[in-house]
Structure formats: structure tokens, C-alpha cells
Amino acid sequence: MANSYKRIDAHLSSLGYCTRSEAKKFLKIFEVFVKDKRVFDVSLKANHEDVFINNEPLDAQTITILLNKPSGYICSHNDAGSLIYSLLPERWNRRNPKISTVGRLDVDTTGAIILTDNGDLNHKLTSPKSDVIKVYEATLAEPLKGDESQIFASGELMLNGEKKPLLPAMLEIISPTLVRLEIVEGKYHQVKRMFAAVGNRVIKLHRVSFAGFQIDDLKEGEYKFIEL
């Protein structure tokens, strides 16, 4: 947990309200209170929970959200194009440490993705040892042949360029060209490469859940706060 007791300008800058050099001006424009007393001194120290801006408490010290990623958005801070972070409140993008995605989804893949500024949590969820369950719905170019469930569950499927076979994955058949796939790894383009390995092609990919968190109640581009 971030240090709760620090200078007012440190609170404001770390949460993205303004830079430290802008803090003095910020206190003149906005009503910043520590408990019930308005403050103008940026060097005053206070606990996070005691600071209010225009009668609203400060944003949380750490943020973890589940977002329903639309197609066309890139999971990057720096690439050209529509970035996933543009879906968040503007000041969140100025937070220090930064909010980052937990892993990535391809630009054309939709669905559940977690974003957080908790570096330890991000590392934990992306560690190869984490075995975080990810569930995808995949629309296929060709009908299933019938042996895909056994191949994916075998723990023997080897992807092109890999040195070890994939861990067992569970395939649920919804229709001949629509499936639900549960995996615990997060290799590059894994779902697309799995179906390519059995002679098929994914034409649409949607992640239904990540680490048990469902996006059923979220429209595309919407998010909700979660705790892990």
C-alpha cells in the first residue's frame, strides 16, 4: 500500500490531479480540505483519507478495474492509434505509478481485461506460475473436426516455435464454429495459435472472464472496480 501520510502536493501529483509544480495554483482554484479545514499550504502533511477536494474524497491510492475492451483498442501506453487508456478518466493516466494492463489482448480481441497500478498484483497475475484461468469465446472459420477437445486437453499440443507443450485446456463446443475455451497460460496469440495448430482459424475472439471476473454486466468500454 502506498504511503498514506505525505504532503498535499504529493497526494495530488501521485493521483494525477496536477503536477507538484501546479499544486499551489490547484489549491486556489479548488477547495481542498484536510478534515474540516481548507488548506493552501502544499507542504502540509496529511493522511490520504483526511483529504477532500470540493467535498469529495481523494481517488483511491491504488486502482484495480475490470474493463470490457472493445475491438480496435491497443493495450499500450505509447503506440499510435486508439489506446485502451483513453477509455479511462483523464487524470488516471497521470497517476504515478501508472495504471497498466495485466497482460494484453490483441487489437481485434474484445472482452475482459484487468488494469491496475499495483505492480505487485500485476506481476502476480502475469507470472507463469500463477495459473490464472482465462475463458474465451472463439468464432472459427471452419467447422470443428471433432478431435479438438481431446487434443487441447491432452497436455501434448505443441505450438510452432515453442519448446514445451501447452498445459491442458478445456474446450466447450457451443456450435460447430463457436466454442468456449478455458486456458491457464497466456502465451502470445495462444488461442489463435492453438486453432491454427489443428488446421482452423479464429475469426473473432472474445474473453469472457479473467481470474474468475466476468464482464456480463459491462458494455463495451465500460469498467468496474474489483478487489483481488
C-alpha positions in Angstrom: 0.0 0.0 0.0 1.3 3.5 -0.9 2.3 5.8 2.0 -0.9 7.4 3.3 0.8 10.2 5.3 2.5 12.7 3.0 2.5 16.3 1.6 -0.6 17.6 -0.1 1.3 18.2 -3.3 2.5 14.6 -3.2 -1.1 13.3 -2.8 -2.3 15.4 -5.7 0.5 14.6 -8.1 0.6 10.9 -7.4 -3.1 10.6 -8.1 -3.0 12.7 -11.3 -4.9 15.8 -10.1 -2.0 18.1 -11.0 1.8 18.2 -11.1 3.7 19.2 -7.9 4.6 22.5 -9.5 0.9 23.1 -10.2 -0.3 22.2 -6.7 -0.2 25.8 -5.3 -2.5 27.0 -8.1 -4.7 23.9 -7.7 -5.3 24.8 -4.0 -6.5 28.3 -5.0 -8.9 27.0 -7.7 -10.3 24.0 -5.9 -11.5 23.7 -2.3 -9.0 21.3 -0.7 -9.8 20.4 2.9 -7.9 18.3 5.4 -10.7 17.1 7.6 -12.8 20.3 8.1 -10.1 22.9 7.4 -9.4 24.3 4.0 -5.7 24.3 3.2 -3.5 26.5 0.9 -0.1 25.2 2.0 1.2 22.4 -0.4 3.8 21.3 2.1 1.2 20.4 4.8 1.2 16.7 5.5 -2.0 14.7 5.9 -3.3 11.2 5.7 -5.0 10.2 2.4 -8.4 9.6 4.0 -8.4 13.0 5.5 -8.1 15.0 2.3 -11.1 16.1 0.3 -11.5 18.1 -2.9 -14.7 20.0 -3.4 -16.3 17.8 -0.7 -15.2 14.6 -2.5 -12.6 12.2 -1.1 -9.4 11.6 -3.0 -9.3 8.8 -5.6 -8.2 5.5 -4.1 -4.5 5.1 -3.6 -4.4 2.0 -5.8 -6.9 1.2 -8.5 -7.8 -2.2 -10.0 -10.6 -2.4 -12.5 -12.1 -4.9 -14.9 -12.7 -3.4 -18.3 -14.7 -4.8 -21.3 -12.2 -4.0 -24.1 -13.8 -3.0 -27.4 -12.2 -4.1 -30.7 -9.8 -1.6 -32.2 -8.1 -0.6 -29.0 -4.4 -1.2 -28.3 -3.1 -2.4 -24.9 -0.2 0.0 -24.9 0.9 3.4 -23.4 2.8 4.5 -26.4 1.6 3.1 -29.8 -0.2 5.1 -32.4 -3.9 4.5 -32.7 -6.7 4.1 -30.1 -5.2 3.2 -26.8 -7.1 1.3 -24.1 -6.1 4.0 -21.6 -8.2 6.6 -23.5 -11.3 4.8 -22.0 -10.3 5.8 -18.5 -10.7 9.2 -16.7 -8.1 11.6 -17.9 -6.4 12.1 -14.5 -6.0 8.4 -14.0 -3.5 8.5 -16.9 -1.3 10.9 -14.9 -1.1 8.7 -11.8 2.2 7.6 -10.5 2.8 4.7 -10.6 1.0 4.3 -13.9 -2.1 2.1 -14.5 -1.2 -0.8 -16.7 -3.0 -3.7 -18.3 -2.5 -7.2 -16.7 -1.2 -8.9 -19.8 -2.6 -7.8 -23.2 -5.4 -8.5 -25.6 -4.9 -8.2 -29.4 -6.2 -5.1 -31.0 -9.1 -7.1 -32.6 -9.8 -9.2 -29.4 -12.6 -8.0 -27.1 -13.6 -8.7 -23.5 -12.3 -8.9 -20.0 -9.0 -7.3 -19.1 -7.8 -6.1 -15.7 -5.9 -2.8 -15.3 -4.1 -1.8 -12.1 -1.4 0.5 -10.7 -0.5 -2.2 -8.2 2.8 -3.5 -9.6 2.9 -6.5 -7.2 -0.5 -7.6 -8.2 0.3 -7.2 -11.9 3.4 -9.3 -11.5 1.5 -12.0 -9.5 -1.3 -12.3 -12.2 1.1 -12.4 -15.1 3.6 -14.8 -13.6 3.9 -18.2 -15.4 3.3 -19.9 -12.1 0.0 -18.0 -11.4 -2.3 -20.4 -13.3 -4.9 -17.7 -13.7 -7.9 -19.0 -15.5 -8.9 -17.2 -18.7 -12.1 -18.1 -20.6 -12.5 -17.2 -24.3 -15.3 -17.5 -26.8 -13.9 -18.1 -30.3 -15.7 -17.9 -33.6 -14.0 -20.2 -36.1 -13.6 -20.0 -39.9 -14.2 -23.7 -40.4 -16.4 -26.3 -38.5 -14.7 -28.3 -35.9 -13.3 -31.7 -37.0 -14.3 -33.4 -33.7 -11.0 -34.2 -32.1 -10.1 -30.7 -30.9 -11.3 -31.2 -27.3 -9.1 -34.3 -26.8 -6.1 -32.6 -28.4 -6.4 -29.4 -26.2 -7.0 -31.5 -23.1 -4.1 -33.8 -23.7 -1.3 -31.5 -22.5 0.7 -32.6 -25.5 -0.2 -29.8 -28.1 3.0 -28.1 -29.2 2.7 -24.7 -30.7 5.0 -23.6 -33.5 8.2 -22.0 -32.1 7.6 -23.4 -28.5 9.9 -25.8 -26.7 7.3 -27.2 -24.3 3.7 -28.4 -24.9 0.8 -26.4 -23.7 -0.9 -27.2 -20.4 -4.2 -28.9 -20.7 -7.1 -26.7 -21.8 -10.8 -27.3 -21.7 -12.9 -26.8 -24.8 -16.7 -26.4 -24.7 -18.5 -26.7 -28.0 -21.4 -24.3 -28.5 -21.8 -24.9 -32.2 -19.6 -26.3 -35.0 -18.0 -22.9 -35.4 -18.4 -21.3 -31.9 -16.5 -22.6 -28.9 -15.6 -21.6 -25.3 -12.0 -22.3 -24.3 -10.5 -22.2 -20.8 -6.8 -21.8 -20.5 -4.4 -21.1 -17.7 -1.4 -19.9 -19.7 -1.0 -16.6 -21.6 1.3 -17.2 -24.5 1.5 -14.8 -27.4 -1.6 -15.2 -29.6 -2.2 -18.5 -27.8 -5.9 -19.2 -28.7 -5.3 -18.3 -32.3 -2.2 -20.4 -32.5 -4.0 -23.4 -30.9 -6.6 -23.5 -33.5 -4.1 -22.9 -36.2 -2.3 -26.0 -34.9 -5.4 -28.1 -35.6 -6.0 -26.6 -39.0 -8.5 -23.9 -38.2 -8.6 -20.2 -37.9 -10.1 -17.8 -35.3 -12.1 -15.0 -37.0 -13.5 -13.5 -33.8 -12.2 -13.7 -30.2 -13.8 -12.5 -27.0 -12.5 -13.0 -23.5 -15.5 -13.8 -21.2 -13.6 -13.8 -17.9 -10.2 -13.4 -16.3 -9.3 -14.7 -12.9 -12.9 -15.5 -12.3 -14.2 -12.0 -13.0 -17.0 -11.9 -15.6 -17.9 -9.0 -17.8 -21.5 -10.0 -18.3 -22.8 -6.7 -16.8 -20.4 -4.4 -18.7 -21.0 -2.8 -22.0 -18.0 -2.4 -24.4 -15.7 0.3 -23.0 -17.2 0.1 -19.5 -15.3 -0.9 -16.4 -15.9 -1.7 -12.7 -13.7 -1.6 -9.6 -12.7 -5.1 -8.3 -10.6 -6.4 -5.5 -8.1 -9.2 -5.8 
